[in-house]
Amino acid sequence: MAEKWSLGRALRGMFVKETIDENTWEDLESALITADFGPDITEEIVDDLREKVARYQTTDPKDLRRMLTESLEERFSKFDSTLMLTERPAVVLVVGVNGVGKTTTIGKFANFLKRYGRSIVVGAADTFRAAAVEQLATWAERGGAAIVRPEREGQDPASVAFQTIEYAQRTGTEIVLIDTAGRLHTKAGLMDELSKVRRVIEKRAPISEVLLVLDATTGQNGVRQAEAFLEHAGVTGLVLTKLDGSAKGGFVLAVQERTGIPVKLLGQGEGIGDLTGFTPHVFAAQLVS
């Protein structure tokens, strides 16, 4: 079976050559495009590196590799990827269209937080899909979190969110993760519902983060799908799911630069432990290695 394509593997052949030549630049441009950086960002990175190579009068591909890593790290670091979870309880709204992996992400995020010794409760406020509550309960249990379910079928999502905050305040639970609907009959209806959930929560506690889950495999289409959330939901951070190592690593930078919102979490597998925080220098080094 053939090895999966990755940016690091594609770059390796370039960096073992004896000198930087025009083929080096063509190969670099092709590799960045394939890794989903997009044409505009790719052009900016290549132009920047050409200028640096000329300025430092180097022909050593190892210097180019170091410059590429530094350039990517610098671009990733323009956005603050810190999760703001100091409030007690820290309330996190998780939003996104259906099918991006929102439910599994909540379970993985609970597990991620549990590793830092935090107590978590999940609120099942996506009451529009019959299976959503049971799916969420399964993942919450796997992630070591308590769950607050609707008391009746079709219960108002905002009231489920309210009950979840009450539970956290009553029990001293540190972090609240609220699942929300990804689809209603109209986009306006969905955004109105999210606004209502926000208003109701904020009567009891401030909202620490609004995390938008995006499927990295959909590329720029994923951003277009999410534009309503970006515009109306007060998104503070992005969670990229289905990020297959460095194969689509450029999407991390492309989506940050397109939305102006930092990537805060990365999902790179199916397991409960396959969600990590986003660290720019680590990610840049992984991409190029």
C-alpha positions, 0 to 999 in steps of 0.5 A: 500500500502506498504511503499517504502524501504529506507535505513533509515527505514532498519537501524532503526531496527538495531539501536533500538536493545540493543547491536551490534552483528554479525546480526547487521553487516550482516543487515548493509551490506545488507542494504548498498548493497540494497541502491546501494553503491555497494559491494566494497564501502559497504565492506570498510564502514563495515570494517571501522565501525568494526574497530571503534567499536572495538577501542572505545569498544562500544556495543551501536547501537546508537554509530554505527549510529553516526559513520555511519553518520560521515563515509558517510559524510566524504566520500561524502565531499571528493568531492567539490560540489560547483557550479562554477557560478561566471563568467558573463555570467556563461556558463553551458553546460548540457550533457548526453545520451537521456532519462536521463531527461536532458531537464526537468533538465534544466528547474528545474535548471533554477527554482533553480537559479531563486530562488536565484535571477539570470537571466537565458537564455537557448540555444536550441542546441540539434537541432537533435531531432525535439521535443527537442526544443519545450520540452525545451521551455516548461520547460524553461518557467516553470523555468522562463528562456528566450530561444534562439531557432534555427533560422532554422530547422537543424541549427548547434548546435554550432551556436545556442550556440554562439547566446545564449552567444551573447543574454546573453552578450547583455541583461546582463543575468547572467547565460546561460544553453546550452542544447546539443544532447545526441545521434548522429549516432556514439559516435565519431560524438557526441563527435566531435559535443560537442567539436565544441560547446565548441570551439565556446562558448569559443571564446565568454566566458569561460565555467563555468561548464559542467554538466553530467546528469545521471539517478540514477535508471540505477545504474552502467549502467548509468556510463558506458553509460556516459563514453564517456562524462566523457572522452571527454566532460570535465565534471566538475559536475554530476546531478543525476535524478530520485533519489528516496530518500534514496532508491538509495542514495548509488549511489551518493557515488558510482558514485563520487568515480567511476568517480572522479567527484562531484555530484552537483545537485540532482533531487528527483521528477517530479516537477519544484522545485524538484532539489536541491544542494548537501550538504554532511552532510545533505545528509548523515544525511537524508540517515541514519535517 
